[in-house]
């Protein structure tokens, strides 16, 4: 039986991955901070799909929380086949208008936790010669815009590098880089998303479906939807100073979850 671990599993992209993988018969380990929401989501998945679902309450902004998930990923008696590193958040405001402690917490969740959990998962996967890791980044990774974008750029580069170094081991990694997705992300961050046009929004289940297809095709970086593929392509061709001005006007709103 295939077992998948999903962080940030109670809402948005994480919840969509849980539904998709449960529908494919995966046993699940759902990770988030809110035990009540975890239990409710787990029970819904058990009833709907008839799969085993374990809940693991962990705050990935703390060493204790990261260590708890590392321990589960490293458990050779209960091997994990798929890890989805989805946990994350956005800060409302621009640089120097956000407390530095909040920025450091973001780096802890987006970078340190992703590094440590990927390390724990792939070490065990390599011993068995198989496994998959999906690190959820963002189209923001390709735009020069604050700590959020910088942390997601790190996720993309880290995933590309680790994927290259694990080539031939049977372990595959992919960075998922969606644009605006209809989830709780902006609301929970206190961001005003009312100015984002309807055409810019992506359906969360379609994002996950695209990610699964790209993973099956061996892509290391997945950018769902032609609209955002165009954004990434343009970002690579446009001077960074110009994109910086555009993203400043848009505000810190790019965020997948």
C-alpha positions in Angstrom: 0.0 0.0 0.0 1.3 3.4 -1.0 1.6 6.0 1.8 1.7 9.7 1.3 2.6 12.5 3.8 1.1 15.9 3.1 1.9 19.0 5.1 -0.5 21.9 5.3 -3.1 19.3 4.6 -6.3 20.9 6.0 -7.0 23.4 3.3 -6.1 24.6 -0.3 -3.6 22.7 -2.3 -2.7 20.4 0.6 -6.4 19.3 1.0 -6.7 18.9 -2.8 -3.7 16.6 -2.8 -5.2 14.6 0.0 -8.4 14.1 -1.9 -6.6 13.2 -5.1 -4.2 10.7 -3.5 -7.0 9.1 -1.3 -9.0 8.7 -4.4 -6.1 6.7 -5.9 -6.0 4.5 -2.9 -3.1 6.0 -1.0 -2.9 5.8 2.8 -2.4 9.2 4.1 -0.5 11.0 6.9 -2.0 14.5 7.2 0.2 17.2 8.9 -1.0 20.6 10.1 -1.2 22.7 13.3 -4.9 22.5 13.9 -5.8 19.1 15.4 -9.5 19.6 15.2 -9.4 20.5 11.5 -7.0 17.6 10.9 -9.4 15.1 12.5 -12.4 16.4 10.6 -10.6 16.2 7.3 -9.2 12.8 8.0 -12.6 11.4 8.9 -14.2 12.8 5.8 -11.5 11.1 3.7 -11.9 7.8 5.5 -15.6 7.8 4.9 -15.4 8.9 1.3 -12.5 6.9 0.0 -12.2 4.0 2.5 -8.5 4.6 3.1 -6.4 4.7 6.3 -5.6 8.3 7.4 -3.3 9.2 10.2 -3.1 12.8 11.6 0.1 14.3 12.8 -0.3 17.7 14.6 2.9 19.6 14.0 3.9 23.3 13.8 6.6 23.5 11.2 7.7 26.9 12.4 9.2 25.1 15.4 12.1 22.6 15.7 9.8 20.2 17.6 7.2 20.3 14.9 9.7 19.6 12.1 11.4 16.9 14.1 8.0 15.1 14.6 7.5 14.9 10.9 11.1 14.0 10.2 10.6 11.0 12.6 7.6 9.8 10.7 9.3 10.1 7.3 12.4 8.3 8.6 10.4 5.3 10.0 11.6 2.4 8.0 8.9 0.1 9.4 6.2 2.4 7.9 7.8 3.6 4.7 6.5 6.8 3.0 6.3 6.7 -0.8 5.2 10.3 -1.5 5.9 13.6 0.4 4.0 16.8 -0.5 5.7 19.7 1.2 2.8 22.2 1.0 2.8 24.0 4.4 3.3 27.8 4.1 1.8 31.2 4.5 2.1 34.8 3.3 2.9 38.0 5.3 0.8 41.1 4.6 2.9 44.1 3.9 6.2 45.0 2.3 9.8 44.8 3.5 10.4 46.8 6.7 6.6 46.8 7.2 6.6 43.2 8.3 8.3 42.3 11.7 11.6 40.6 11.1 10.5 37.7 13.4 7.6 37.0 11.0 10.0 37.0 8.0 12.2 34.5 9.9 9.3 32.3 10.7 8.4 32.3 6.9 12.0 31.1 6.1 11.7 28.4 8.8 8.5 27.0 7.3 9.3 27.6 3.6 13.0 26.7 3.6 14.3 24.9 6.7 11.3 22.6 7.0 11.3 21.8 3.3 15.0 21.0 3.5 14.8 18.8 6.5 11.7 17.0 5.5 13.0 16.4 2.0 16.2 15.1 3.5 14.5 12.7 5.8 12.1 11.4 3.1 14.6 11.0 0.3 17.2 9.2 2.6 14.6 6.5 3.3 13.3 6.5 -0.3 16.8 6.0 -1.8 17.3 2.9 0.3 14.2 1.4 -1.3 15.0 2.7 -4.7 11.7 4.6 -5.2 9.7 7.6 -4.0 8.4 11.0 -4.9 8.6 14.5 -3.4 6.5 17.5 -4.4 7.7 20.8 -3.0 5.0 23.4 -3.4 6.5 26.7 -4.5 4.8 29.5 -6.5 5.0 31.5 -9.7 6.3 34.2 -7.3 9.6 32.3 -7.3 10.3 33.9 -10.7 9.5 37.5 -9.7 11.7 39.8 -7.7 9.4 40.5 -4.8 10.2 40.2 -1.1 10.8 37.3 1.3 7.9 35.2 0.1 9.1 35.2 -3.5 12.7 34.7 -2.4 11.8 31.7 -0.2 9.9 30.1 -3.1 12.8 30.7 -5.4 14.9 28.8 -2.9 12.4 26.0 -3.0 12.6 25.8 -6.8 16.4 25.9 -6.9 16.8 23.4 -4.0 14.4 21.0 -5.7 16.2 21.2 -9.0 19.6 20.6 -7.4 18.4 17.7 -5.2 16.7 16.1 -8.2 19.9 16.3 -10.2 21.9 14.8 -7.4 19.4 11.9 -6.9 19.1 11.1 -10.6 19.2 7.4 -11.2 18.3 6.5 -7.6 14.6 6.0 -8.3 13.7 9.0 -6.2 12.1 11.9 -8.1 11.5 15.5 -6.9 9.4 18.3 -8.4 8.7 21.9 -7.5 5.1 22.9 -8.1 4.7 26.6 -9.1 1.1 27.7 -9.4 -0.2 31.3 -9.6 -3.4 32.5 -8.0 -5.4 29.6 -6.7 -8.9 29.8 -5.1 -8.0 28.8 -1.5 -7.9 30.4 2.0 -4.4 31.6 1.4 -5.0 35.3 0.9 -7.8 35.5 3.5 -5.7 33.9 6.2 -2.9 36.3 5.5 -5.2 39.3 5.6 -4.5 40.2 2.0 -7.0 42.0 -0.2 -7.5 39.8 -3.3 -10.4 41.7 -4.7 -8.3 43.4 -7.4 -7.2 40.1 -8.9 -9.1 39.5 -12.2 -11.3 36.4 -12.6 -9.2 35.1 -15.4 -6.1 34.9 -13.2 -7.6 32.4 -10.7 -6.9 28.7 -11.0 -9.1 25.8 -9.7 -7.2 24.0 -7.0 -8.2 20.5 -8.1 -7.0 21.3 -11.7 -3.7 22.5 -10.2 -3.2 19.2 -8.4 -4.2 17.2 -11.5 -1.6 19.1 -13.6 1.0 18.5 -10.9 0.4 14.7 -11.0 0.6 14.7 -14.8 3.9 16.7 -14.8 5.3 14.4 -12.1 4.4 11.3 -14.2 6.2 13.0 -17.2 9.3 13.5 -15.2 9.2 17.3 -15.0 11.3 18.9 -12.2 9.4 22.2 -12.3 5.7 22.2 -12.9 3.9 25.5 -13.8 0.2 24.7 -14.2 -1.8 26.5 -16.9 -0.7 28.2 -20.0 -1.3 31.6 -18.6 1.3 31.2 -15.9 3.7 29.4 -18.2 3.6 32.6 -20.2 4.2 34.7 -17.0 7.3 32.6 -16.2 8.6 32.8 -19.8 8.1 36.6 -19.8 9.9 36.9 -16.4 12.9 35.1 -17.9 13.1 37.6 -20.8 12.2 40.8 -19.1 14.7 42.9 -17.1 14.3 42.3 -13.4 13.9 46.0 -12.6 10.8 46.2 -14.8 9.3 43.1 -13.2 10.1 44.5 -9.8 8.0 47.6 -10.5 5.1 45.5 -11.8 5.1 43.2 -8.8 5.3 46.1 -6.4 2.1 47.5 -7.9 0.5 44.1 -7.6 1.5 43.8 -4.0 2.5 40.6 -2.2 -0.4 38.6 -3.5 1.1 35.7 -5.5 0.6 32.7 -3.3 -0.6 29.2 -4.2 -2.3 27.9 -1.1 
